[in-house]
Amino acid sequence: MFDIGFIELLVIGLILLLVVGPERFPEVARTVGGWFHQAKRYLDGMKSELDRDLHLSELQRETRESLERTKKSVQEVDRETRAATDPSRKAEKGSASAENREAGGEERKAEAAAGEDSGNEASAAPETQGERPDAEPEADPEREAAEAMERELEQDQPKSDKDRG
């Protein structure tokens, strides 16, 4: 801070001793030392306050960045969900699956007729509306997106109160 070395302090002390006198010198030195102590304490308090403010602004910046990442993730999931549930895409898929269903339905009807002819009615399965019994159920993209967001938010959360303070 101030570039005062030991020699300068010694010269100031000698001048103070000559001006004040040896009787009052300890009292004056104690008073001046108290002032230096108060000034140092004040400067240390200011420094710690600036450090806290800097840390707080850094946390706010990280929070904003995390919020932006989360918003982008939500927008991406929303886009994917809309694309998966888009009626125009469903119409294209629907017409293809309807053709497949019609072909499969005709085969099942033929099998059922053959089963009736042979006397085996148990082999004839009732026709379902485009659903195959061996097909796996479709995954719910909205549920998967929500679970992924929850996992990401849990990772961003501090592990304990020690991390906050």
VENNORQUI-V714156 format. One record per backbone hydrogen bond with DSSP energy under -1.0 kcal/mol. CO is the residue of the C=O (numbers start at 1). NH is the residue of the N-H. E is the energy in kcal/mol with one decimal. If there is no record, write none. Layout:
co={CO & CO}
nh={NH & NH}
e={E & E}
//
This chain:
co={2 & 5 & 6 & 7 & 8 & 9 & 10 & 11 & 12 & 13 & 14 & 15 & 16 & 17 & 21 & 24 & 25 & 26 & 27 & 28 & 29 & 30 & 31 & 32 & 33 & 34 & 35 & 36 & 37 & 38 & 39 & 40 & 41 & 42 & 43 & 44 & 45 & 46 & 47 & 48 & 49 & 50 & 51 & 52 & 53 & 54 & 55 & 56 & 57 & 58 & 59 & 60 & 61 & 62 & 63 & 64 & 65 & 66 & 67 & 68 & 69 & 70 & 71 & 72 & 73 & 74 & 75 & 76 & 77 & 78 & 79 & 80 & 81 & 86 & 87 & 88 & 89 & 90 & 91 & 92 & 93 & 94 & 95 & 96 & 97 & 98 & 99 & 100 & 101 & 102 & 103 & 104 & 105 & 106 & 107 & 108 & 109 & 110 & 111 & 112 & 113 & 114 & 115 & 128 & 132 & 140 & 141 & 142 & 143 & 144 & 145 & 146 & 147 & 148 & 149 & 150 & 151 & 152 & 153 & 161}
nh={4 & 9 & 10 & 11 & 12 & 13 & 14 & 15 & 16 & 17 & 18 & 19 & 20 & 21 & 25 & 28 & 29 & 30 & 31 & 32 & 33 & 34 & 35 & 36 & 37 & 38 & 39 & 40 & 41 & 42 & 43 & 44 & 45 & 46 & 47 & 48 & 49 & 50 & 51 & 52 & 53 & 54 & 55 & 56 & 57 & 58 & 59 & 60 & 61 & 62 & 63 & 64 & 65 & 66 & 67 & 68 & 69 & 70 & 71 & 72 & 73 & 74 & 75 & 76 & 77 & 78 & 79 & 80 & 81 & 82 & 83 & 84 & 85 & 90 & 91 & 92 & 93 & 94 & 95 & 96 & 97 & 98 & 99 & 100 & 101 & 102 & 103 & 104 & 105 & 106 & 107 & 108 & 109 & 110 & 111 & 112 & 113 & 114 & 115 & 116 & 117 & 118 & 120 & 130 & 135 & 144 & 145 & 146 & 147 & 148 & 149 & 150 & 151 & 152 & 153 & 154 & 155 & 156 & 157 & 165}
e={-1.7 & -1.8 & -2.2 & -2.3 & -2.4 & -2.5 & -2.2 & -2.3 & -2.5 & -2.3 & -2.1 & -2.3 & -2.9 & -1.6 & -1.0 & -2.4 & -2.9 & -2.2 & -2.1 & -2.8 & -2.5 & -2.1 & -2.0 & -2.3 & -2.3 & -2.6 & -2.6 & -2.6 & -2.5 & -2.5 & -2.5 & -2.6 & -2.2 & -2.3 & -2.4 & -2.5 & -2.2 & -2.4 & -2.3 & -2.3 & -2.5 & -2.5 & -2.6 & -2.7 & -2.6 & -2.0 & -2.4 & -2.4 & -2.1 & -2.5 & -2.4 & -2.5 & -2.5 & -2.5 & -2.6 & -2.5 & -2.4 & -2.4 & -2.7 & -2.6 & -2.3 & -2.7 & -2.7 & -2.5 & -2.6 & -2.7 & -2.6 & -2.7 & -2.8 & -2.8 & -2.6 & -2.3 & -2.0 & -2.1 & -2.4 & -1.6 & -2.6 & -3.6 & -2.3 & -1.6 & -2.9 & -2.2 & -1.8 & -2.0 & -2.6 & -2.6 & -2.3 & -2.7 & -3.0 & -2.2 & -1.9 & -2.5 & -2.5 & -2.2 & -2.7 & -3.0 & -2.5 & -2.4 & -2.6 & -2.3 & -2.1 & -1.9 & -2.5 & -1.8 & -1.1 & -2.2 & -2.3 & -2.4 & -2.5 & -2.3 & -2.3 & -2.3 & -2.3 & -2.1 & -2.6 & -2.3 & -1.7 & -1.6 & -1.2 & -1.2}
//
